[in-house]
Amino acid sequence: MILRRRDFLAGALAAGGGLLTSRVVFAGSGASSEARFVFVILRGALDGLAAVPPYGDPDYTRLRGELAFGAPGTPGAVLKLDTQFGLHPSLAFLGESYTARELIVFHAIASPYRERSHFDGQDVLENGFAQPHAVQTGWLNRALAAVPARERKELGVALGQNVPLVMRGPAAVASWSPSKLAALDEDTLARITDLYAHDPLLSQRLADAVTADAIATAGSNAMDSSAPVRGNARYLEVVRATASFLKREDGPQVAVFDTTGWDTHANEGAAQGQLAYRLAALDSGLRELKQQLGAAWGNTVVLLATEFGRTAAINGTRGTDHGTASAAFLLGGAVRGGRVIADWPGLSSGALYQNRDLKPTRDIRSVMKGVLGELLRVTGAALETSVFPDSGAARATAGLTRA
């Protein structure tokens, strides 16, 4: 379903001015005017050993059993990255991006969190601290707020039903989401506009809503609706809206959205099955994002990360349980790609974390620091003191972008 202007305004107006305030207030930062950054949260704990199978590890097939992928050139094979790692066969676009040197794959990576609660794990991934619920703000919002006020401009937008923790904090952020309410006819909209005309706050909020929706809808209407794109309607709609915001010269430069359904306890599948379908939908959406961004893709970095990984071994219900380390992806025209970055710990019994999980050897915050510093020009001092205050051991990874 493509969101129409009246649908959006109906949702924005349903709860009065307060809802408008929460959905359309833009953020600022000191990024280069050409830079674009998208953070995609993979909620539910992505199986990194399935998304990026370490087919070259001698213990991989033993642990994975029927979920194991074959080496390149065999039935159900991975998409080869190097002699150790491959991509799930559903990730065709990511494979093409790797060949085009627009993708970096990180493996054996995790946040500082070491328990297995989705709620707490996502909180740590988004708050940027080592502990859950340490603060009520997010690392990306604090990064936006760290830039001198004289350089600020309307920059950030969160797409989805709510503003995620990662974008909450001292910097005002936009929130756009598709409305599920009945369409608002033009006559009613005109009457509301007239009603709000003498209220400075509400009239401004209504104007902001109209402007934001016009940006998002323009991108949706420009698409060829007959194109064979796989994935759920909500995800595709958010992807299209993200591109519509970011490709405007005067629009936001930073966006956040999430995807769900990565909690594969049972019947996970290998080359076919529920995980394969979800990875295919994710891959198709990322391809769509590149196509819709057009020339702006050359200045774009997309970071995809999850709250934690899954167990190294298959479980009794043909799935995997909550684990520790996983994989992450850095994608985009501004990425110095064509690389796998991994201090691989191995999958032998003695190498596993707590005898069950892939051991984390890299802190995801080192990647976040590298991107924020190189692409968005956040200073090293701000990264260490206000954005990630307790992350001294997670040194920024250099050379991630072409910036």
LUMTOR-723326 format. One line per field, with one value per residue (C-alpha): chain; x, y, z. Coordinates in Angstrom, 2 decimals. Layout:
cadena	c(A_...)
px	c(X_...)
py	c(Y_...)
pz	c(Z_...)
***
This chain:
cadena	c(A_A_A_A_A_A_A_A_A_A_A_A_A_A_A_A_A_A_A_A_A_A_A_A_A_A_A_A_A_A_A_A_A_A_A_A_A_A_A_A_A_A_A_A_A_A_A_A_A_A_A_A_A_A_A_A_A_A_A_A_A_A_A_A_A_A_A_A_A_A_A_A_A_A_A_A_A_A_A_A_A_A_A_A_A_A_A_A_A_A_A_A_A_A_A_A_A_A_A_A_A_A_A_A_A_A_A_A_A_A_A_A_A_A_A_A_A_A_A_A_A_A_A_A_A_A_A_A_A_A_A_A_A_A_A_A_A_A_A_A_A_A_A_A_A_A_A_A_A_A_A_A_A_A_A_A_A_A_A_A_A_A_A_A_A_A_A_A_A_A_A_A_A_A_A_A_A_A_A_A_A_A_A_A_A_A_A_A_A_A_A_A_A_A_A_A_A_A_A_A_A_A_A_A_A_A_A_A_A_A_A_A_A_A_A_A_A_A_A_A_A_A_A_A_A_A_A_A_A_A_A_A_A_A_A_A_A_A_A_A_A_A_A_A_A_A_A_A_A_A_A_A_A_A_A_A_A_A_A_A_A_A_A_A_A_A_A_A_A_A_A_A_A_A_A_A_A_A_A_A_A_A_A_A_A_A_A_A_A_A_A_A_A_A_A_A_A_A_A_A_A_A_A_A_A_A_A_A_A_A_A_A_A_A_A_A_A_A_A_A_A_A_A_A_A_A_A_A_A_A_A_A_A_A_A_A_A_A_A_A_A_A_A_A_A_A_A_A_A_A_A_A_A_A_A_A_A_A_A_A_A_A_A_A_A_A_A_A_A_A_A_A_A_A_A_A_A_A_A_A_A_A_A_A_A_A_A_A_A_A_A_A_A_A_A_A_A_A_A_A_A_A_A)
px	c(0.00_1.35_0.68_-1.47_-1.31_-4.73_-3.96_-0.86_-2.63_-5.52_-3.09_-1.22_-4.37_-6.19_-4.73_-4.44_-1.39_0.58_0.84_1.93_4.65_6.02_6.05_7.46_10.29_13.62_17.09_20.39_24.05_27.26_27.64_28.85_25.85_26.45_26.62_23.75_23.59_20.96_20.90_18.81_18.06_17.48_15.28_15.02_18.67_19.85_21.61_24.99_26.22_23.40_23.53_27.31_28.18_31.82_31.91_35.70_35.66_36.24_33.63_30.89_29.10_29.22_27.51_24.97_23.84_20.95_21.18_24.75_25.44_27.73_30.93_30.76_30.00_27.99_24.18_22.69_25.99_26.90_27.67_31.44_33.12_36.51_37.97_36.43_33.10_30.12_26.71_23.36_22.14_19.13_21.44_22.05_22.15_24.61_26.75_26.72_27.56_30.54_31.86_31.32_33.29_30.25_29.90_31.93_30.90_31.76_31.69_32.08_30.81_28.49_27.45_28.89_25.76_26.38_22.97_20.19_17.15_15.85_14.59_17.87_20.00_18.20_18.48_22.28_22.54_20.67_21.85_25.55_26.54_27.76_24.67_20.94_18.87_21.99_20.48_17.26_18.97_20.52_24.02_22.90_20.86_23.77_26.01_23.66_23.58_27.39_27.93_28.30_24.98_26.27_26.60_23.22_20.54_17.44_19.02_17.50_14.34_13.11_10.73_8.26_5.50_7.69_10.95_13.45_15.75_18.77_17.20_15.89_17.73_18.67_18.48_14.96_14.16_11.52_9.24_7.30_4.98_2.25_-1.28_-3.73_-6.74_-9.38_-8.46_-8.99_-10.90_-9.72_-12.69_-12.05_-8.35_-9.20_-11.52_-8.85_-6.29_-8.63_-9.39_-5.67_-4.83_-5.00_-2.99_0.75_1.78_-0.87_-0.74_3.01_2.65_0.08_2.33_5.23_3.08_2.00_5.63_6.97_4.26_4.76_8.40_7.57_4.62_6.57_9.00_6.24_4.35_7.52_8.00_6.96_4.28_4.55_8.18_8.63_9.86_9.68_9.02_6.24_4.34_5.30_9.02_8.91_6.86_9.38_12.27_10.61_9.90_13.49_14.82_12.35_13.58_17.27_17.59_16.29_19.04_17.21_15.98_17.29_20.62_20.26_17.53_16.72_14.26_13.96_12.95_11.61_11.15_14.75_14.02_14.38_13.98_12.25_12.23_14.79_15.58_18.71_18.60_14.79_12.52_11.51_14.97_15.68_12.44_13.22_16.75_15.41_12.96_15.74_17.99_15.26_14.52_18.17_18.32_15.24_16.87_19.86_17.69_15.49_18.39_19.94_22.96_22.73_23.74_27.33_27.41_25.43_26.41_23.91_24.73_22.74_23.11_21.23_21.05_22.92_23.48_22.30_23.72_26.44_24.71_21.28_18.67_16.08_13.41_15.54_16.33_18.77_18.47_19.65_23.41_26.08_28.17_26.62_27.34_26.85_26.94_28.17_26.69_26.65_28.37_30.46_31.75_35.27_33.98_34.85_36.13_35.29_36.53_36.69_39.07_37.66_37.68_36.69_33.87_35.73_34.38_37.13_36.61_32.89_31.63_30.21_30.56_27.60_27.92_30.14_32.62_32.54_35.90_34.83_32.63_29.96_30.66_34.06_32.22_29.74_32.58_34.35_31.26_30.24_33.74_34.45_31.04_29.23_32.34_31.62_34.79_36.81_36.37_32.59_32.57_34.47_32.80_29.17_28.27_29.91_31.19_32.20_33.74_37.44_38.41_36.36_38.67_37.17_37.65_39.39_39.07_35.46_34.25_35.41_34.72)
py	c(0.00_3.41_6.08_8.93_12.49_12.44_9.15_10.67_13.83_11.87_10.01_13.17_15.06_12.24_13.00_16.74_18.97_16.73_13.96_16.42_17.66_14.17_13.29_16.32_18.08_17.90_17.22_18.94_18.01_19.28_16.64_17.47_18.58_15.69_12.92_10.49_8.00_5.31_3.09_-0.07_-2.01_-5.75_-6.50_-10.06_-11.22_-11.99_-15.33_-14.05_-17.56_-17.95_-14.47_-14.73_-18.45_-19.17_-22.10_-22.31_-23.03_-26.77_-26.88_-25.02_-27.95_-30.08_-27.39_-26.33_-29.72_-29.36_-25.56_-25.57_-24.09_-25.65_-24.10_-22.09_-24.33_-26.90_-27.26_-24.62_-22.78_-19.48_-16.41_-16.32_-13.39_-14.99_-18.37_-18.25_-16.42_-16.21_-14.56_-16.30_-17.03_-14.74_-11.73_-11.21_-7.41_-7.45_-9.85_-7.47_-4.59_-6.51_-7.08_-3.38_-2.52_-0.93_-3.41_-4.21_-7.31_-7.48_-10.79_-11.93_-8.47_-7.45_-4.66_-4.78_-6.67_-10.29_-11.53_-12.74_-10.50_-8.87_-5.84_-5.20_-6.08_-3.59_-0.96_-1.37_-1.35_1.95_3.74_3.33_2.40_-0.93_-1.50_-1.56_1.37_3.37_6.46_7.46_8.86_7.27_7.45_8.85_11.62_12.56_12.62_15.08_17.25_17.28_19.46_23.25_25.05_27.34_24.34_22.78_22.23_20.10_16.69_13.62_11.56_8.37_6.31_3.97_3.95_5.41_7.27_4.56_5.08_5.59_8.84_10.15_12.84_16.51_16.96_17.27_14.47_13.94_10.92_9.86_6.87_5.68_6.21_3.33_5.60_6.56_9.03_12.71_14.42_17.73_19.69_18.50_19.31_22.81_23.33_22.15_24.41_27.34_26.34_26.23_29.42_31.64_29.29_29.79_26.41_24.22_25.97_25.45_21.80_21.25_22.93_20.74_17.63_18.61_19.27_16.02_13.93_15.63_14.55_10.95_10.64_12.11_9.21_6.61_8.07_8.18_4.42_1.91_0.05_-2.94_-3.62_-7.12_-6.20_-8.82_-8.00_-6.81_-3.66_-1.76_-2.30_-1.23_1.83_2.89_2.31_4.46_7.23_7.08_7.61_10.42_12.32_11.74_12.49_16.03_18.63_20.52_17.45_15.30_13.55_10.97_8.32_5.41_2.56_-1.02_-4.45_-7.29_-11.04_-12.23_-14.43_-17.84_-20.38_-23.00_-24.05_-21.45_-23.03_-22.74_-21.74_-21.97_-21.19_-18.32_-16.80_-17.01_-15.15_-12.40_-11.98_-11.78_-9.06_-7.14_-7.48_-6.30_-3.30_-2.28_-2.58_-0.38_2.16_2.44_2.80_5.46_7.48_7.77_10.04_10.48_6.82_7.79_9.75_7.24_4.82_2.28_0.46_-2.70_-4.19_-6.49_-6.75_-10.08_-13.27_-16.84_-20.11_-21.73_-25.12_-25.93_-26.66_-29.44_-27.51_-26.95_-23.38_-21.43_-19.85_-16.51_-16.12_-13.44_-12.33_-11.86_-10.12_-6.47_-4.73_-1.36_-0.63_2.31_4.28_6.09_2.82_1.58_-1.90_-5.27_-6.45_-8.78_-7.39_-10.12_-11.25_-14.75_-16.74_-20.05_-22.44_-25.18_-26.16_-24.26_-21.13_-20.69_-18.09_-19.94_-23.16_-22.25_-18.94_-17.29_-15.30_-11.50_-10.05_-6.56_-3.93_-2.54_0.89_0.91_0.82_3.47_5.74_5.29_6.19_9.13_10.58_10.08_10.67_12.98_14.80_14.20_15.03_12.38_14.22_14.20_10.54_9.61_11.96_12.36_9.89_6.73_7.77_4.34_2.93_3.62_0.09_0.33_2.38_3.90_1.74_3.91_3.87_2.73_5.45_7.37_10.67)
pz	c(0.00_-0.97_1.61_0.34_1.58_3.22_5.02_6.58_7.69_9.16_11.39_12.29_13.22_15.01_18.42_17.97_18.03_20.40_17.80_15.17_17.48_18.00_14.32_12.57_14.39_12.56_13.93_13.38_12.96_11.45_8.77_5.30_3.27_0.87_3.50_4.04_6.92_7.53_10.62_10.22_13.41_12.86_15.87_17.13_17.00_13.48_13.02_11.84_11.16_8.63_7.12_6.75_6.93_7.83_5.42_5.69_9.42_10.03_12.83_10.97_9.32_12.47_14.55_11.97_10.75_8.30_8.50_7.14_3.71_1.17_-0.10_-3.35_-6.30_-4.31_-3.95_-1.64_-1.72_-0.15_-2.22_-1.91_-0.19_0.44_1.33_4.83_4.55_2.23_2.16_2.49_-1.07_-0.51_-0.21_-3.92_-3.77_-0.89_-2.91_-5.86_-3.54_-2.14_-5.66_-6.41_-3.24_-1.60_1.27_4.36_6.32_10.02_11.83_15.44_16.40_19.22_21.52_25.08_26.23_27.30_28.42_26.14_26.67_23.49_25.40_27.22_24.21_22.00_24.72_24.81_21.02_20.94_24.08_23.26_26.82_28.20_30.36_29.59_30.81_31.68_30.03_28.34_25.25_22.17_20.72_17.37_18.93_21.17_18.12_16.43_19.53_19.83_16.77_17.31_16.95_14.22_11.89_12.57_9.94_9.57_9.26_10.97_10.66_12.34_10.23_11.91_14.47_17.23_17.66_18.69_21.65_19.41_18.15_21.47_23.39_23.40_19.62_18.24_15.80_13.17_13.15_10.08_9.93_7.57_8.82_9.13_9.62_7.08_4.36_5.07_2.27_0.84_2.20_5.76_5.40_4.22_7.20_9.65_8.02_8.45_12.05_12.91_11.03_14.13_16.36_15.68_17.13_15.54_12.18_12.07_13.05_10.31_7.77_8.86_8.50_4.99_4.01_5.46_3.87_0.51_0.58_1.44_-0.94_-3.84_-3.64_-3.45_-6.41_-8.50_-8.22_-10.83_-8.86_-11.18_-10.27_-8.75_-5.29_-2.53_1.11_3.36_2.51_5.66_5.12_1.48_2.32_4.97_2.55_-0.10_2.38_3.65_0.14_-0.47_2.57_2.04_-1.66_-1.26_-1.15_1.59_3.43_6.29_5.92_8.69_8.94_11.24_10.77_11.93_10.68_12.83_12.79_13.22_16.27_14.61_17.43_15.29_11.63_10.67_7.32_5.22_1.55_1.82_4.76_7.02_7.47_3.75_3.04_5.53_4.22_0.67_1.74_3.48_0.44_-1.94_0.24_0.28_-3.49_-3.66_-1.35_-3.67_-6.75_-5.17_-3.77_-7.22_-7.23_-3.44_-3.03_-3.77_-0.49_1.56_4.32_5.68_8.92_9.68_13.17_15.56_19.36_19.61_17.65_17.99_19.22_17.17_17.16_15.77_18.46_18.78_16.89_13.78_14.76_16.90_20.32_21.70_21.43_21.61_18.59_15.16_11.86_10.86_7.50_6.24_2.83_0.45_-2.26_0.34_1.86_1.19_0.69_-0.73_2.65_5.51_8.82_11.44_14.13_13.75_17.02_15.46_16.26_18.10_21.52_23.32_21.22_21.83_24.30_27.32_25.31_23.08_21.20_18.65_20.71_20.21_19.19_18.08_19.73_17.37_18.86_17.14_13.80_14.90_15.99_12.67_10.64_12.83_12.71_9.01_7.48_9.90_11.16_14.85_16.77_18.56_21.83_21.48_20.55_23.70_26.18_25.19_22.44_23.85_27.30_28.61_25.44_25.82_24.80_21.59_19.41_16.26_13.18_10.59_6.84_6.61_4.24_1.21_2.99)
***
